[in-house]
Amino acid sequence: MFFQRTLKKEISCVGIGLHSGVKVKLVLKPASAGHGIKLQRVEEGRVMTTIPASSDFVVDTSLATTLGCDGFVIGTVEHLLSAFSGLGVDNALVEVHGPEVPIMDGSANPFVYLIKTAGIKRQVEAKCYMRMTGTVTVTDGDKWARLGPQPPSSNASLSIINHIDFDHPMIGSQSFSFSFADVSYDRQISRARTFGFLHEVEWMKANNLALGGSLDNAIVLDEYSVLNEDGLRFADEFARHKVLDCFGDISLLGMPLIGVLEANKTGHALNYKLVQAALAKTEAWEKVTTGEWLDSSQPSFTVPRLVMGEALF
């Protein structure tokens, strides 16, 4: 049986909001079992609202995933939620002293570092999973996303296969497959940065968006090349970042997933649409603990475990 997890201690950082351009303090705190991941909007030391990281509180997916409640919003939550999900953290309270989670370097790696520095504590309550038994598919033109069950031979709790296709010489068609059974989230996924095109960045800045965006927190491409002096971290960093985003967005299901997610040309909007469709199609999944589901006929699947401070999958 696998158990719920939280942080061992409180930890904080300061960064710039991608769209607001303002300095934001972020505080990650331990939470009790069953608490889930919740974010608090804090202004001048006062908690304005507390927002569960749940699909019920998504208010915008146009440029990032934004949560809202009581008239307050917290934007750009996907990279932080991806890090919590990728490291198997179920319960935490997050103070956001500003309108959005800071962008840091444009990846989830700084959040992984914070979580691992704080430490991860196992709790006594069992972890509950959403195990796919059927298939859920959503489409938008040539874009699509599908959730389905793991094959009987799989020893992974979650697999993500992501396909992208951009008419750009540095991107083109890329695919990346992730499995908890054989890929380390922090080494292979969390370091992949968000990306954008120079003409889009110029338009957004002219419209008071991406005010905190720079080559320090995103991959930026002109018509032919990558403008970042240090280049790419991976040849397929673009596809890997889409997997990173999927991790954050599907965590809005409210439970870790046992299943296969395959996505083609998706963004936050279609990821959210998939989450909504899956939760609505209750005949396509069941809520289980690993102790209830695993028996001698099932393979032993892998979830994050901590060995000598390293998150292994």
ABEGO torsion letter per residue (X at the ends): XBBBBBBABBBBBBBBBAAAGBBBBBBBBBBBBGAEBBBBBBBGGBBABBBBBBAAABABAAABBBBBBGGBBBBGAAAAAAAAAAAGBABBBBBBBEABBBAEAGBAAAAAAAAAAAEBBBBABBBBBBBBABBBBBBBEABBBBBBBBBAABABABBBBBBBBBBBAAAEBBBBBBBAAABBAAAAAAABBBBBBAAAAAAAAAAGBGAABBAAABBBBBAABBABAAEBABAAAAAAAAAAAAAAAAAAAGBBBBEBBBBBGBBAAAAAAAAAAAAABAAABBBBBAAAABBAABBBBBBBBBBGGBBBX
